[in-house]
């Protein structure tokens, strides 16, 4: 994990996804900002 890859998937990337898309994280957990993901799922 580097500073360039930490939270590589954030709010902007999640907003670009279609509502019907699946996100499968096969990398280290910190690549995905989980708090932002939870907020995006709640807000739709």
C-alpha positions as CSV (number, residue, x, y, z in Angstrom):
1,X,0.0,0.0,0.0
2,X,1.4,3.4,-1.0
3,X,0.0,6.9,-0.7
4,X,-0.9,6.7,-4.4
5,X,-3.0,3.6,-4.0
6,X,-4.7,4.3,-0.6
7,X,-8.3,5.2,-1.2
8,X,-7.8,5.0,-5.0
9,X,-11.6,4.3,-5.2
10,X,-13.3,7.3,-3.6
11,X,-16.4,9.4,-3.9
12,X,-15.8,10.6,-7.5
13,X,-15.2,7.0,-8.8
14,X,-18.3,5.7,-7.0
15,X,-20.5,8.5,-8.4
16,X,-19.3,7.5,-11.9
17,X,-20.7,4.0,-11.5
18,X,-24.1,3.0,-12.8
19,X,-26.7,2.3,-10.1
20,X,-26.8,-1.3,-11.3
21,X,-23.0,-1.8,-11.2
22,X,-21.2,-4.3,-8.9
23,X,-18.1,-3.4,-7.1
24,X,-15.8,-6.3,-6.4
25,X,-12.7,-5.4,-4.4
26,X,-10.1,-8.1,-4.8
27,X,-7.3,-5.8,-3.6
28,X,-6.3,-4.7,-0.2
29,X,-9.1,-3.1,1.7
30,X,-7.6,0.4,2.0
31,X,-7.7,0.8,-1.8
32,X,-11.4,1.5,-1.3
33,X,-12.6,4.2,1.0
34,X,-15.2,2.2,3.0
35,X,-16.8,5.2,4.7
36,X,-17.4,6.8,1.3
37,X,-18.8,3.5,0.0
38,X,-21.2,3.2,2.9
39,X,-22.4,6.8,2.4
40,X,-22.9,6.2,-1.4
41,X,-24.9,3.1,-0.7
42,X,-27.1,5.0,1.8
43,X,-27.7,8.0,-0.4
44,X,-28.2,6.0,-3.6
